[in-house]
């Protein structure tokens, strides 16, 4: 699918796409988003990626600010999921990342 067709089919403008790709430009954030798309709602911990809690918090913050990830609290636990609005509005965009294989 060419860029113009993709953009038209997904009602994305270049600025929106840039924000999304910037948020996914880090391998950890890309993997978090891919896992959430493939597995659905789940906890995401710093132990999973062998990073500090503050680093994981930063990654999650960037994904949330880009509108890629939603969060809900369950007691003191944060449960993350792909943003449902994003899934509904841009299914082609999400399917690209859902179908990525982990490099681990």
C-alpha angles and dihedrals in degrees: 000000000000124000096253093050092046092050093047095046092049099039090232125148123211093256093054092048091050091054091050094048093046089055090049094044094098119076093227094050091045091052093046091053092044092050092049091050092048100039104024127217116012148134117275115204135185089236091065091062099029094240133125120271091247091053091050090048089053092051092049091047092055092048091050093047090052089052094243099116135041125201135203129182123236104186104304093337124097115218117199131202138166111276104265092211089057091049091051097042099041110027093154092053092050094046090060090061096036089060096050116112120228115251093214 
